[in-house]
Amino acid sequence: MTKSALKKALKRKYITVNDLIATTATLINGGERICLCIPEEINPSKKLIFPLTVLFEDDHLAAIHKPAGILVSGNSFKTIANALAQNLQHSKLPDATKPQPVHRLDFATTGILLVGKTSSCIRALNSLFEDKQIEKTYYAVTIGAMKDQGEITSEIDCKKAHSNYRLIETVSSERFGKLNLIKLNPQTGRRHQLRKHLASINNPILGDKDYGIEHMILNGKGLYLHAYSLSFRHPFTHESTYLEDELPQRFNKIFSRR
């Protein structure tokens, strides 16, 4: 491929570093997970119809609810990235661009997803994630007896990973013994971090087919992991911003205090 052809191709593609969309300001230190995302060529007449719940929106950024069973981005036609334009208002700012997710949630995970609507905001949000200036809170349902709170530190993909959890409620279960509602605050953002960390202390997430205990796999109900909130300072209005996505009803059916 010639240099000119490569430049044209890259305009339709993007690169992620550790699941964050890379920019010219992204530094590579070695050991990062780098992916080239190549969108599927789509016929102009082919349009993805996929309504999304918008939790917050202004001219710079938006937050949407990601349902389970759909990829955030990638080569597939049915992705959150391909559905954003039809669900969000076009930004009126000079550097408005196609809305892009600035982080990822697993295929089976539900919850809040942050989106940039301008080139400058995408860069700014990437920087906030890289500098750990965005506080993320998850809720999960786990199996087995747990301490009231704990810290889990390990290496994932040869990099340090750190998660904190707090036990909210425990109920008895005939099949699983105990089920726990826990609040999670990941301090790093490694791939499958929370799922791997909880499995490592023998408290796998309910419905986790990859890291769960073989005879305790829950089929047909999905993964009980939900991205609940994001807290950060808005990079352009400079306001303290707290965005929240309520727990799914299937969580509330297990626990009484929600």
Beta strands, then each sheet from edge to edge (+ up, - down):
strand 1: 14-17
strand 2: 20-21
strand 3: 34-37
strand 4: 53-57
strand 5: 61-66
strand 6: 96-101
strand 7: 110-118
strand 8: 135-143
strand 9: 149-156
strand 10: 159-173
strand 11: 177-186
strand 12: 225-233
strand 13: 240-244
sheet 1: 2+ 1- 3+
sheet 2: 4+ 5- 7+ 6-
sheet 3: 4+ 5- 7+ 12+ 8- 11+ 10- 9+
sheet 4: 4+ 5- 7+ 12+ 13-
end
